[in-house]
Amino acid sequence: GPTQGPTQGPTQGPTSAPSAAPEPSSSCILRAELGFPDYEDVDNAPYYGYHTDWLEVWFEGEDEYCDSATFPKWCTYENTNSTSTGAYISNVDDFYYDWASKKDKMQEEMFEMDAVAGKTSTFYVSHWYNKLDYYGEYKCWSDHMLAATLEIVSISDGITSTVMDEDENSGWKHAVSNEILTHVKDENGDSVMNPEYEGEFSLLVTCDEECECKAHDYTVVKQVG
């Protein structure tokens, strides 16, 4: 800025208004998809088994959250399977044709949040546990590894941009490990949820007033225990 004030007052007011702080974008949308983008077809999955993950969204300044059963005014929900919810994959051995023709399925869920400029959204993904770890004695049946992937884009004035974090990641899933199954045996030999399975994560996405959106604070947690 100048080192001192003017020596005399200006003869007239400014010919144009000073630059104002940017207004929130009139169109700023986040679209989140939870699914299995790595597999063009269910048979491309590297393991057999059944895996379901769910997405829940919280929006800054709102008391209600959005999920497959709750639709506040700022959120819409769709599923590629109109009769079901969640991101689900079911992959069985095609050698058993009749079984595979009924069981091989893959579906994803999609959320859209409006007016997100200048706000932070929180995304929670959690695993839904089966009653037991089916065919866990076979390595090819490792559905604990088939975590769904969360992908998010921002849409502003018709322009779609991929949301990434500071490491340029654009897809997030809960942690998996070959050694950590979804279920373990209790003292009675019954199948129970494994407290070491990290089946849940949260992710924040913050959009500025011009609808530039960044993901941050990815955090994996254990659901049990």
mmCIF file of the C-alpha atoms, coordinates in Angstrom:
data_MODEL
# 
_entry.id   MODEL 
# 
loop_
_atom_site.group_PDB 
_atom_site.id 
_atom_site.type_symbol 
_atom_site.label_atom_id 
_atom_site.label_alt_id 
_atom_site.label_comp_id 
_atom_site.label_asym_id 
_atom_site.label_entity_id 
_atom_site.label_seq_id 
_atom_site.pdbx_PDB_ins_code 
_atom_site.Cartn_x 
_atom_site.Cartn_y 
_atom_site.Cartn_z 
_atom_site.occupancy 
_atom_site.B_iso_or_equiv 
_atom_site.pdbx_formal_charge 
_atom_site.auth_seq_id 
_atom_site.auth_comp_id 
_atom_site.auth_asym_id 
_atom_site.auth_atom_id 
_atom_site.pdbx_PDB_model_num 
ATOM 1   C CA . GLY A 1 1   ? 0.000   0.000   0.000   1.00 0.00 ? 1   GLY A CA 1 
ATOM 2   C CA . PRO A 1 2   ? 1.097   3.684   -0.170  1.00 0.00 ? 2   PRO A CA 1 
ATOM 3   C CA . THR A 1 3   ? 3.578   4.883   2.419   1.00 0.00 ? 3   THR A CA 1 
ATOM 4   C CA . GLN A 1 4   ? 1.481   7.932   3.280   1.00 0.00 ? 4   GLN A CA 1 
ATOM 5   C CA . GLY A 1 5   ? -1.928  9.366   2.706   1.00 0.00 ? 5   GLY A CA 1 
ATOM 6   C CA . PRO A 1 6   ? -2.758  11.656  -0.241  1.00 0.00 ? 6   PRO A CA 1 
ATOM 7   C CA . THR A 1 7   ? -1.689  15.319  0.069   1.00 0.00 ? 7   THR A CA 1 
ATOM 8   C CA . GLN A 1 8   ? -5.186  16.437  -0.800  1.00 0.00 ? 8   GLN A CA 1 
ATOM 9   C CA . GLY A 1 9   ? -8.602  14.941  -1.038  1.00 0.00 ? 9   GLY A CA 1 
ATOM 10  C CA . PRO A 1 10  ? -9.749  13.416  -4.299  1.00 0.00 ? 10  PRO A CA 1 
ATOM 11  C CA . THR A 1 11  ? -11.800 15.654  -6.561  1.00 0.00 ? 11  THR A CA 1 
ATOM 12  C CA . GLN A 1 12  ? -14.445 12.988  -7.078  1.00 0.00 ? 12  GLN A CA 1 
ATOM 13  C CA . GLY A 1 13  ? -15.495 9.614   -5.823  1.00 0.00 ? 13  GLY A CA 1 
ATOM 14  C CA . PRO A 1 14  ? -14.241 6.383   -7.396  1.00 0.00 ? 14  PRO A CA 1 
ATOM 15  C CA . THR A 1 15  ? -15.599 5.728   -10.848 1.00 0.00 ? 15  THR A CA 1 
ATOM 16  C CA . SER A 1 16  ? -16.302 2.051   -10.009 1.00 0.00 ? 16  SER A CA 1 
ATOM 17  C CA . ALA A 1 17  ? -17.151 0.146   -6.858  1.00 0.00 ? 17  ALA A CA 1 
ATOM 18  C CA . PRO A 1 18  ? -14.239 -1.554  -5.065  1.00 0.00 ? 18  PRO A CA 1 
ATOM 19  C CA . SER A 1 19  ? -13.816 -5.294  -5.527  1.00 0.00 ? 19  SER A CA 1 
ATOM 20  C CA . ALA A 1 20  ? -16.099 -7.215  -3.192  1.00 0.00 ? 20  ALA A CA 1 
ATOM 21  C CA . ALA A 1 21  ? -15.507 -10.596 -1.579  1.00 0.00 ? 21  ALA A CA 1 
ATOM 22  C CA . PRO A 1 22  ? -16.627 -13.424 -3.888  1.00 0.00 ? 22  PRO A CA 1 
ATOM 23  C CA . GLU A 1 23  ? -20.258 -14.403 -3.578  1.00 0.00 ? 23  GLU A CA 1 
ATOM 24  C CA . PRO A 1 24  ? -21.111 -18.064 -3.061  1.00 0.00 ? 24  PRO A CA 1 
ATOM 25  C CA . SER A 1 25  ? -21.449 -19.870 -6.384  1.00 0.00 ? 25  SER A CA 1 
ATOM 26  C CA . SER A 1 26  ? -25.069 -19.896 -7.479  1.00 0.00 ? 26  SER A CA 1 
ATOM 27  C CA . SER A 1 27  ? -24.637 -23.527 -8.513  1.00 0.00 ? 27  SER A CA 1 
ATOM 28  C CA . CYS A 1 28  ? -22.400 -25.742 -6.407  1.00 0.00 ? 28  CYS A CA 1 
ATOM 29  C CA . ILE A 1 29  ? -23.209 -29.427 -6.112  1.00 0.00 ? 29  ILE A CA 1 
ATOM 30  C CA . LEU A 1 30  ? -21.343 -32.425 -4.726  1.00 0.00 ? 30  LEU A CA 1 
ATOM 31  C CA . ARG A 1 31  ? -22.103 -35.828 -6.216  1.00 0.00 ? 31  ARG A CA 1 
ATOM 32  C CA . ALA A 1 32  ? -20.814 -38.855 -4.317  1.00 0.00 ? 32  ALA A CA 1 
ATOM 33  C CA . GLU A 1 33  ? -20.817 -42.421 -5.603  1.00 0.00 ? 33  GLU A CA 1 
ATOM 34  C CA . LEU A 1 34  ? -20.080 -45.480 -3.495  1.00 0.00 ? 34  LEU A CA 1 
ATOM 35  C CA . GLY A 1 35  ? -19.477 -48.533 -5.624  1.00 0.00 ? 35  GLY A CA 1 
ATOM 36  C CA . PHE A 1 36  ? -16.955 -50.733 -7.373  1.00 0.00 ? 36  PHE A CA 1 
ATOM 37  C CA . PRO A 1 37  ? -15.373 -48.713 -10.208 1.00 0.00 ? 37  PRO A CA 1 
ATOM 38  C CA . ASP A 1 38  ? -12.395 -51.089 -10.430 1.00 0.00 ? 38  ASP A CA 1 
ATOM 39  C CA . TYR A 1 39  ? -14.619 -53.853 -11.822 1.00 0.00 ? 39  TYR A CA 1 
ATOM 40  C CA . GLU A 1 40  ? -16.373 -53.454 -15.182 1.00 0.00 ? 40  GLU A CA 1 
ATOM 41  C CA . ASP A 1 41  ? -18.257 -56.637 -14.370 1.00 0.00 ? 41  ASP A CA 1 
ATOM 42  C CA . VAL A 1 42  ? -18.795 -58.576 -11.165 1.00 0.00 ? 42  VAL A CA 1 
ATOM 43  C CA . ASP A 1 43  ? -16.686 -61.413 -12.583 1.00 0.00 ? 43  ASP A CA 1 
ATOM 44  C CA . ASN A 1 44  ? -13.693 -59.036 -12.616 1.00 0.00 ? 44  ASN A CA 1 
ATOM 45  C CA . ALA A 1 45  ? -13.667 -58.992 -8.817  1.00 0.00 ? 45  ALA A CA 1 
ATOM 46  C CA . PRO A 1 46  ? -10.512 -60.713 -7.483  1.00 0.00 ? 46  PRO A CA 1 
ATOM 47  C CA . TYR A 1 47  ? -12.382 -62.742 -4.850  1.00 0.00 ? 47  TYR A CA 1 
ATOM 48  C CA . TYR A 1 48  ? -15.641 -64.554 -4.337  1.00 0.00 ? 48  TYR A CA 1 
ATOM 49  C CA . GLY A 1 49  ? -18.026 -63.446 -1.628  1.00 0.00 ? 49  GLY A CA 1 
ATOM 50  C CA . TYR A 1 50  ? -20.589 -60.919 -0.482  1.00 0.00 ? 50  TYR A CA 1 
ATOM 51  C CA . HIS A 1 51  ? -19.722 -57.391 0.640   1.00 0.00 ? 51  HIS A CA 1 
ATOM 52  C CA . THR A 1 52  ? -21.955 -54.422 1.501   1.00 0.00 ? 52  THR A CA 1 
ATOM 53  C CA . ASP A 1 53  ? -20.912 -50.886 2.463   1.00 0.00 ? 53  ASP A CA 1 
ATOM 54  C CA . TRP A 1 54  ? -23.158 -47.915 3.243   1.00 0.00 ? 54  TRP A CA 1 
ATOM 55  C CA . LEU A 1 55  ? -22.727 -44.163 2.857   1.00 0.00 ? 55  LEU A CA 1 
ATOM 56  C CA . GLU A 1 56  ? -24.078 -41.489 5.179   1.00 0.00 ? 56  GLU A CA 1 
ATOM 57  C CA . VAL A 1 57  ? -23.596 -37.739 4.632   1.00 0.00 ? 57  VAL A CA 1 
ATOM 58  C CA . TRP A 1 58  ? -23.667 -34.871 7.109   1.00 0.00 ? 58  TRP A CA 1 
ATOM 59  C CA . PHE A 1 59  ? -23.812 -31.262 5.890   1.00 0.00 ? 59  PHE A CA 1 
ATOM 60  C CA . GLU A 1 60  ? -22.462 -28.288 7.824   1.00 0.00 ? 60  GLU A CA 1 
ATOM 61  C CA . GLY A 1 61  ? -25.228 -26.285 9.477   1.00 0.00 ? 61  GLY A CA 1 
ATOM 62  C CA . GLU A 1 62  ? -27.834 -29.034 9.131   1.00 0.00 ? 62  GLU A CA 1 
ATOM 63  C CA . ASP A 1 63  ? -29.175 -31.219 11.933  1.00 0.00 ? 63  ASP A CA 1 
ATOM 64  C CA . GLU A 1 64  ? -30.313 -34.030 9.649   1.00 0.00 ? 64  GLU A CA 1 
ATOM 65  C CA . TYR A 1 65  ? -28.033 -36.467 7.855   1.00 0.00 ? 65  TYR A CA 1 
ATOM 66  C CA . CYS A 1 66  ? -28.667 -38.078 4.482   1.00 0.00 ? 66  CYS A CA 1 
ATOM 67  C CA . ASP A 1 67  ? -28.606 -41.812 3.827   1.00 0.00 ? 67  ASP A CA 1 
ATOM 68  C CA . SER A 1 68  ? -30.555 -44.361 1.800   1.00 0.00 ? 68  SER A CA 1 
ATOM 69  C CA . ALA A 1 69  ? -33.618 -43.921 4.017   1.00 0.00 ? 69  ALA A CA 1 
ATOM 70  C CA . THR A 1 70  ? -33.402 -40.244 5.006   1.00 0.00 ? 70  THR A CA 1 
ATOM 71  C CA . PHE A 1 71  ? -33.659 -37.460 2.435   1.00 0.00 ? 71  PHE A CA 1 
ATOM 72  C CA . PRO A 1 72  ? -33.395 -33.908 3.785   1.00 0.00 ? 72  PRO A CA 1 
ATOM 73  C CA . LYS A 1 73  ? -34.099 -31.075 1.342   1.00 0.00 ? 73  LYS A CA 1 
ATOM 74  C CA . TRP A 1 74  ? -30.408 -30.609 0.504   1.00 0.00 ? 74  TRP A CA 1 
ATOM 75  C CA . CYS A 1 75  ? -29.780 -34.221 -0.553  1.00 0.00 ? 75  CYS A CA 1 
ATOM 76  C CA . THR A 1 76  ? -31.056 -36.762 -3.086  1.00 0.00 ? 76  THR A CA 1 
ATOM 77  C CA . TYR A 1 77  ? -30.356 -40.511 -3.247  1.00 0.00 ? 77  TYR A CA 1 
ATOM 78  C CA . GLU A 1 78  ? -30.277 -43.078 -6.045  1.00 0.00 ? 78  GLU A CA 1 
ATOM 79  C CA . ASN A 1 79  ? -29.196 -46.691 -6.348  1.00 0.00 ? 79  ASN A CA 1 
ATOM 80  C CA . THR A 1 80  ? -28.418 -48.618 -9.521  1.00 0.00 ? 80  THR A CA 1 
ATOM 81  C CA . ASN A 1 81  ? -30.701 -51.277 -8.040  1.00 0.00 ? 81  ASN A CA 1 
ATOM 82  C CA . SER A 1 82  ? -33.990 -49.456 -7.519  1.00 0.00 ? 82  SER A CA 1 
ATOM 83  C CA . THR A 1 83  ? -35.246 -52.127 -5.122  1.00 0.00 ? 83  THR A CA 1 
ATOM 84  C CA . SER A 1 84  ? -32.242 -52.099 -2.793  1.00 0.00 ? 84  SER A CA 1 
ATOM 85  C CA . THR A 1 85  ? -29.810 -49.865 -0.912  1.00 0.00 ? 85  THR A CA 1 
ATOM 86  C CA . GLY A 1 86  ? -26.096 -49.774 -0.196  1.00 0.00 ? 86  GLY A CA 1 
ATOM 87  C CA . ALA A 1 87  ? -23.074 -50.565 -2.347  1.00 0.00 ? 87  ALA A CA 1 
ATOM 88  C CA . TYR A 1 88  ? -23.207 -54.326 -2.723  1.00 0.00 ? 88  TYR A CA 1 
ATOM 89  C CA . ILE A 1 89  ? -21.206 -56.955 -4.563  1.00 0.00 ? 89  ILE A CA 1 
ATOM 90  C CA . SER A 1 90  ? -21.989 -60.664 -4.748  1.00 0.00 ? 90  SER A CA 1 
ATOM 91  C CA . ASN A 1 91  ? -19.559 -62.806 -6.726  1.00 0.00 ? 91  ASN A CA 1 
ATOM 92  C CA . VAL A 1 92  ? -19.730 -66.599 -6.762  1.00 0.00 ? 92  VAL A CA 1 
ATOM 93  C CA . ASP A 1 93  ? -17.981 -69.295 -8.781  1.00 0.00 ? 93  ASP A CA 1 
ATOM 94  C CA . ASP A 1 94  ? -19.374 -69.335 -12.347 1.00 0.00 ? 94  ASP A CA 1 
ATOM 95  C CA . PHE A 1 95  ? -18.649 -73.063 -12.511 1.00 0.00 ? 95  PHE A CA 1 
ATOM 96  C CA . TYR A 1 96  ? -21.962 -73.392 -10.677 1.00 0.00 ? 96  TYR A CA 1 
ATOM 97  C CA . TYR A 1 97  ? -23.958 -71.673 -13.396 1.00 0.00 ? 97  TYR A CA 1 
ATOM 98  C CA . ASP A 1 98  ? -27.417 -71.716 -11.814 1.00 0.00 ? 98  ASP A CA 1 
ATOM 99  C CA . TRP A 1 99  ? -26.037 -70.337 -8.558  1.00 0.00 ? 99  TRP A CA 1 
ATOM 100 C CA . ALA A 1 100 ? -24.016 -67.639 -10.302 1.00 0.00 ? 100 ALA A CA 1 
ATOM 101 C CA . SER A 1 101 ? -26.911 -66.577 -12.527 1.00 0.00 ? 101 SER A CA 1 
ATOM 102 C CA . LYS A 1 102 ? -28.925 -65.775 -9.406  1.00 0.00 ? 102 LYS A CA 1 
ATOM 103 C CA . LYS A 1 103 ? -26.214 -64.498 -7.072  1.00 0.00 ? 103 LYS A CA 1 
ATOM 104 C CA . ASP A 1 104 ? -23.770 -62.516 -9.236  1.00 0.00 ? 104 ASP A CA 1 
ATOM 105 C CA . LYS A 1 105 ? -24.725 -58.883 -8.607  1.00 0.00 ? 105 LYS A CA 1 
ATOM 106 C CA . MET A 1 106 ? -23.137 -55.481 -8.230  1.00 0.00 ? 106 MET A CA 1 
ATOM 107 C CA . GLN A 1 107 ? -24.820 -52.216 -7.296  1.00 0.00 ? 107 GLN A CA 1 
ATOM 108 C CA . GLU A 1 108 ? -23.775 -48.738 -6.197  1.00 0.00 ? 108 GLU A CA 1 
ATOM 109 C CA . GLU A 1 109 ? -25.408 -45.800 -4.490  1.00 0.00 ? 109 GLU A CA 1 
ATOM 110 C CA . MET A 1 110 ? -25.269 -42.129 -5.425  1.00 0.00 ? 110 MET A CA 1 
ATOM 111 C CA . PHE A 1 111 ? -25.849 -38.986 -3.363  1.00 0.00 ? 111 PHE A CA 1 
ATOM 112 C CA . GLU A 1 112 ? -26.188 -35.401 -4.566  1.00 0.00 ? 112 GLU A CA 1 
ATOM 113 C CA . MET A 1 113 ? -25.860 -32.414 -2.206  1.00 0.00 ? 113 MET A CA 1 
ATOM 114 C CA . ASP A 1 114 ? -26.869 -28.918 -3.300  1.00 0.00 ? 114 ASP A CA 1 
ATOM 115 C CA . ALA A 1 115 ? -25.647 -25.447 -2.267  1.00 0.00 ? 115 ALA A CA 1 
ATOM 116 C CA . VAL A 1 116 ? -22.358 -26.658 -0.792  1.00 0.00 ? 116 VAL A CA 1 
ATOM 117 C CA . ALA A 1 117 ? -20.289 -23.541 -1.586  1.00 0.00 ? 117 ALA A CA 1 
ATOM 118 C CA . GLY A 1 118 ? -18.521 -22.287 1.529   1.00 0.00 ? 118 GLY A CA 1 
ATOM 119 C CA . LYS A 1 119 ? -19.480 -25.415 3.469   1.00 0.00 ? 119 LYS A CA 1 
ATOM 120 C CA . THR A 1 120 ? -17.944 -28.663 4.718   1.00 0.00 ? 120 THR A CA 1 
ATOM 121 C CA . SER A 1 121 ? -19.602 -32.037 4.165   1.00 0.00 ? 121 SER A CA 1 
ATOM 122 C CA . THR A 1 122 ? -18.758 -35.171 6.138   1.00 0.00 ? 122 THR A CA 1 
ATOM 123 C CA . PHE A 1 123 ? -18.960 -38.583 4.466   1.00 0.00 ? 123 PHE A CA 1 
ATOM 124 C CA . TYR A 1 124 ? -19.192 -41.752 6.567   1.00 0.00 ? 124 TYR A CA 1 
ATOM 125 C CA . VAL A 1 125 ? -18.768 -45.163 4.942   1.00 0.00 ? 125 VAL A CA 1 
ATOM 126 C CA . SER A 1 126 ? -19.439 -48.243 7.059   1.00 0.00 ? 126 SER A CA 1 
ATOM 127 C CA . HIS A 1 127 ? -19.423 -51.965 6.400   1.00 0.00 ? 127 HIS A CA 1 
ATOM 128 C CA . TRP A 1 128 ? -22.559 -54.028 6.881   1.00 0.00 ? 128 TRP A CA 1 
ATOM 129 C CA . TYR A 1 129 ? -21.618 -57.401 8.362   1.00 0.00 ? 129 TYR A CA 1 
ATOM 130 C CA . ASN A 1 130 ? -23.003 -60.685 7.116   1.00 0.00 ? 130 ASN A CA 1 
ATOM 131 C CA . LYS A 1 131 ? -24.099 -63.224 9.701   1.00 0.00 ? 131 LYS A CA 1 
ATOM 132 C CA . LEU A 1 132 ? -20.831 -65.074 9.220   1.00 0.00 ? 132 LEU A CA 1 
ATOM 133 C CA . ASP A 1 133 ? -17.755 -65.215 7.010   1.00 0.00 ? 133 ASP A CA 1 
ATOM 134 C CA . TYR A 1 134 ? -19.063 -67.507 4.266   1.00 0.00 ? 134 TYR A CA 1 
ATOM 135 C CA . TYR A 1 135 ? -16.580 -70.113 3.009   1.00 0.00 ? 135 TYR A CA 1 
ATOM 136 C CA . GLY A 1 136 ? -13.786 -68.369 4.879   1.00 0.00 ? 136 GLY A CA 1 
ATOM 137 C CA . GLU A 1 137 ? -11.735 -71.562 4.810   1.00 0.00 ? 137 GLU A CA 1 
ATOM 138 C CA . TYR A 1 138 ? -11.084 -70.922 1.105   1.00 0.00 ? 138 TYR A CA 1 
ATOM 139 C CA . LYS A 1 139 ? -8.623  -68.173 0.142   1.00 0.00 ? 139 LYS A CA 1 
ATOM 140 C CA . CYS A 1 140 ? -10.585 -67.415 -3.018  1.00 0.00 ? 140 CYS A CA 1 
ATOM 141 C CA . TRP A 1 141 ? -13.543 -66.519 -0.775  1.00 0.00 ? 141 TRP A CA 1 
ATOM 142 C CA . SER A 1 142 ? -12.123 -63.326 0.719   1.00 0.00 ? 142 SER A CA 1 
ATOM 143 C CA . ASP A 1 143 ? -15.020 -60.910 0.592   1.00 0.00 ? 143 ASP A CA 1 
ATOM 144 C CA . HIS A 1 144 ? -13.519 -58.963 3.494   1.00 0.00 ? 144 HIS A CA 1 
ATOM 145 C CA . MET A 1 145 ? -11.196 -57.540 0.797   1.00 0.00 ? 145 MET A CA 1 
ATOM 146 C CA . LEU A 1 146 ? -13.985 -56.259 -1.480  1.00 0.00 ? 146 LEU A CA 1 
ATOM 147 C CA . ALA A 1 147 ? -14.439 -52.807 0.064   1.00 0.00 ? 147 ALA A CA 1 
ATOM 148 C CA . ALA A 1 148 ? -16.469 -50.296 -1.951  1.00 0.00 ? 148 ALA A CA 1 
ATOM 149 C CA . THR A 1 149 ? -14.821 -47.105 -3.215  1.00 0.00 ? 149 THR A CA 1 
ATOM 150 C CA . LEU A 1 150 ? -16.112 -43.579 -2.544  1.00 0.00 ? 150 LEU A CA 1 
ATOM 151 C CA . GLU A 1 151 ? -15.673 -41.106 -5.413  1.00 0.00 ? 151 GLU A CA 1 
ATOM 152 C CA . ILE A 1 152 ? -16.851 -37.479 -5.344  1.00 0.00 ? 152 ILE A CA 1 
ATOM 153 C CA . VAL A 1 153 ? -17.179 -34.763 -7.980  1.00 0.00 ? 153 VAL A CA 1 
ATOM 154 C CA . SER A 1 154 ? -18.186 -31.114 -7.747  1.00 0.00 ? 154 SER A CA 1 
ATOM 155 C CA . ILE A 1 155 ? -20.489 -29.550 -10.323 1.00 0.00 ? 155 ILE A CA 1 
ATOM 156 C CA . SER A 1 156 ? -20.587 -25.786 -10.818 1.00 0.00 ? 156 SER A CA 1 
ATOM 157 C CA . ASP A 1 157 ? -22.273 -23.988 -13.722 1.00 0.00 ? 157 ASP A CA 1 
ATOM 158 C CA . GLY A 1 158 ? -22.259 -27.178 -15.744 1.00 0.00 ? 158 GLY A CA 1 
ATOM 159 C CA . ILE A 1 159 ? -18.566 -27.950 -15.160 1.00 0.00 ? 159 ILE A CA 1 
ATOM 160 C CA . THR A 1 160 ? -17.728 -31.233 -13.397 1.00 0.00 ? 160 THR A CA 1 
ATOM 161 C CA . SER A 1 161 ? -14.476 -31.513 -11.421 1.00 0.00 ? 161 SER A CA 1 
ATOM 162 C CA . THR A 1 162 ? -13.026 -34.519 -9.599  1.00 0.00 ? 162 THR A CA 1 
ATOM 163 C CA . VAL A 1 163 ? -12.618 -33.938 -5.866  1.00 0.00 ? 163 VAL A CA 1 
ATOM 164 C CA . MET A 1 164 ? -9.160  -34.929 -4.621  1.00 0.00 ? 164 MET A CA 1 
ATOM 165 C CA . ASP A 1 165 ? -7.163  -34.683 -1.421  1.00 0.00 ? 165 ASP A CA 1 
ATOM 166 C CA . GLU A 1 166 ? -3.737  -33.113 -0.995  1.00 0.00 ? 166 GLU A CA 1 
ATOM 167 C CA . ASP A 1 167 ? -2.093  -36.337 -2.201  1.00 0.00 ? 167 ASP A CA 1 
ATOM 168 C CA . GLU A 1 168 ? -4.291  -36.288 -5.327  1.00 0.00 ? 168 GLU A CA 1 
ATOM 169 C CA . ASN A 1 169 ? -6.287  -39.309 -4.224  1.00 0.00 ? 169 ASN A CA 1 
ATOM 170 C CA . SER A 1 170 ? -9.731  -39.366 -5.821  1.00 0.00 ? 170 SER A CA 1 
ATOM 171 C CA . GLY A 1 171 ? -11.092 -42.617 -4.387  1.00 0.00 ? 171 GLY A CA 1 
ATOM 172 C CA . TRP A 1 172 ? -11.336 -43.783 -0.782  1.00 0.00 ? 172 TRP A CA 1 
ATOM 173 C CA . LYS A 1 173 ? -12.318 -47.055 0.891   1.00 0.00 ? 173 LYS A CA 1 
ATOM 174 C CA . HIS A 1 174 ? -12.126 -48.566 4.348   1.00 0.00 ? 174 HIS A CA 1 
ATOM 175 C CA . ALA A 1 175 ? -8.943  -50.411 5.223   1.00 0.00 ? 175 ALA A CA 1 
ATOM 176 C CA . VAL A 1 176 ? -8.578  -54.077 4.302   1.00 0.00 ? 176 VAL A CA 1 
ATOM 177 C CA . SER A 1 177 ? -5.968  -56.724 5.004   1.00 0.00 ? 177 SER A CA 1 
ATOM 178 C CA . ASN A 1 178 ? -5.712  -60.339 3.890   1.00 0.00 ? 178 ASN A CA 1 
ATOM 179 C CA . GLU A 1 179 ? -5.055  -61.359 7.495   1.00 0.00 ? 179 GLU A CA 1 
ATOM 180 C CA . ILE A 1 180 ? -7.972  -59.497 9.122   1.00 0.00 ? 180 ILE A CA 1 
ATOM 181 C CA . LEU A 1 181 ? -11.307 -61.155 8.373   1.00 0.00 ? 181 LEU A CA 1 
ATOM 182 C CA . THR A 1 182 ? -14.724 -59.671 9.029   1.00 0.00 ? 182 THR A CA 1 
ATOM 183 C CA . HIS A 1 183 ? -15.519 -62.428 11.542  1.00 0.00 ? 183 HIS A CA 1 
ATOM 184 C CA . VAL A 1 184 ? -13.777 -64.514 14.176  1.00 0.00 ? 184 VAL A CA 1 
ATOM 185 C CA . LYS A 1 185 ? -14.873 -67.432 16.371  1.00 0.00 ? 185 LYS A CA 1 
ATOM 186 C CA . ASP A 1 186 ? -15.863 -66.764 19.980  1.00 0.00 ? 186 ASP A CA 1 
ATOM 187 C CA . GLU A 1 187 ? -15.246 -69.101 22.927  1.00 0.00 ? 187 GLU A CA 1 
ATOM 188 C CA . ASN A 1 188 ? -18.294 -71.136 21.892  1.00 0.00 ? 188 ASN A CA 1 
ATOM 189 C CA . GLY A 1 189 ? -17.102 -71.524 18.333  1.00 0.00 ? 189 GLY A CA 1 
ATOM 190 C CA . ASP A 1 190 ? -19.753 -69.141 17.003  1.00 0.00 ? 190 ASP A CA 1 
ATOM 191 C CA . SER A 1 191 ? -18.986 -66.597 14.289  1.00 0.00 ? 191 SER A CA 1 
ATOM 192 C CA . VAL A 1 192 ? -18.908 -63.005 15.607  1.00 0.00 ? 192 VAL A CA 1 
ATOM 193 C CA . MET A 1 193 ? -17.820 -59.665 14.171  1.00 0.00 ? 193 MET A CA 1 
ATOM 194 C CA . ASN A 1 194 ? -14.073 -59.154 14.322  1.00 0.00 ? 194 ASN A CA 1 
ATOM 195 C CA . PRO A 1 195 ? -13.174 -56.154 16.523  1.00 0.00 ? 195 PRO A CA 1 
ATOM 196 C CA . GLU A 1 196 ? -9.951  -55.733 14.527  1.00 0.00 ? 196 GLU A CA 1 
ATOM 197 C CA . TYR A 1 197 ? -11.714 -55.254 11.189  1.00 0.00 ? 197 TYR A CA 1 
ATOM 198 C CA . GLU A 1 198 ? -11.464 -51.596 10.192  1.00 0.00 ? 198 GLU A CA 1 
ATOM 199 C CA . GLY A 1 199 ? -14.775 -51.399 8.387   1.00 0.00 ? 199 GLY A CA 1 
ATOM 200 C CA . GLU A 1 200 ? -15.547 -47.696 8.617   1.00 0.00 ? 200 GLU A CA 1 
ATOM 201 C CA . PHE A 1 201 ? -14.025 -44.410 7.555   1.00 0.00 ? 201 PHE A CA 1 
ATOM 202 C CA . SER A 1 202 ? -14.908 -40.739 7.469   1.00 0.00 ? 202 SER A CA 1 
ATOM 203 C CA . LEU A 1 203 ? -13.874 -38.069 4.971   1.00 0.00 ? 203 LEU A CA 1 
ATOM 204 C CA . LEU A 1 204 ? -14.385 -34.310 4.966   1.00 0.00 ? 204 LEU A CA 1 
ATOM 205 C CA . VAL A 1 205 ? -14.906 -32.268 1.811   1.00 0.00 ? 205 VAL A CA 1 
ATOM 206 C CA . THR A 1 206 ? -14.707 -28.479 2.011   1.00 0.00 ? 206 THR A CA 1 
ATOM 207 C CA . CYS A 1 207 ? -15.815 -26.224 -0.848  1.00 0.00 ? 207 CYS A CA 1 
ATOM 208 C CA . ASP A 1 208 ? -14.883 -22.547 -1.032  1.00 0.00 ? 208 ASP A CA 1 
ATOM 209 C CA . GLU A 1 209 ? -17.221 -19.792 -2.193  1.00 0.00 ? 209 GLU A CA 1 
ATOM 210 C CA . GLU A 1 210 ? -16.260 -20.414 -5.812  1.00 0.00 ? 210 GLU A CA 1 
ATOM 211 C CA . CYS A 1 211 ? -17.002 -24.161 -5.543  1.00 0.00 ? 211 CYS A CA 1 
ATOM 212 C CA . GLU A 1 212 ? -13.392 -25.292 -5.466  1.00 0.00 ? 212 GLU A CA 1 
ATOM 213 C CA . CYS A 1 213 ? -13.670 -28.449 -3.353  1.00 0.00 ? 213 CYS A CA 1 
ATOM 214 C CA . LYS A 1 214 ? -10.956 -30.406 -1.524  1.00 0.00 ? 214 LYS A CA 1 
ATOM 215 C CA . ALA A 1 215 ? -11.116 -33.662 0.405   1.00 0.00 ? 215 ALA A CA 1 
ATOM 216 C CA . HIS A 1 216 ? -9.268  -33.923 3.714   1.00 0.00 ? 216 HIS A CA 1 
ATOM 217 C CA . ASP A 1 217 ? -9.061  -35.708 7.067   1.00 0.00 ? 217 ASP A CA 1 
ATOM 218 C CA . TYR A 1 218 ? -9.616  -39.258 5.843   1.00 0.00 ? 218 TYR A CA 1 
ATOM 219 C CA . THR A 1 219 ? -9.908  -41.363 9.021   1.00 0.00 ? 219 THR A CA 1 
ATOM 220 C CA . VAL A 1 220 ? -10.345 -45.137 9.338   1.00 0.00 ? 220 VAL A CA 1 
ATOM 221 C CA . VAL A 1 221 ? -12.007 -46.530 12.446  1.00 0.00 ? 221 VAL A CA 1 
ATOM 222 C CA . LYS A 1 222 ? -13.019 -49.922 13.816  1.00 0.00 ? 222 LYS A CA 1 
ATOM 223 C CA . GLN A 1 223 ? -16.747 -50.517 14.104  1.00 0.00 ? 223 GLN A CA 1 
ATOM 224 C CA . VAL A 1 224 ? -16.716 -53.128 16.852  1.00 0.00 ? 224 VAL A CA 1 
ATOM 225 C CA . GLY A 1 225 ? -15.335 -52.918 20.362  1.00 0.00 ? 225 GLY A CA 1 
# 
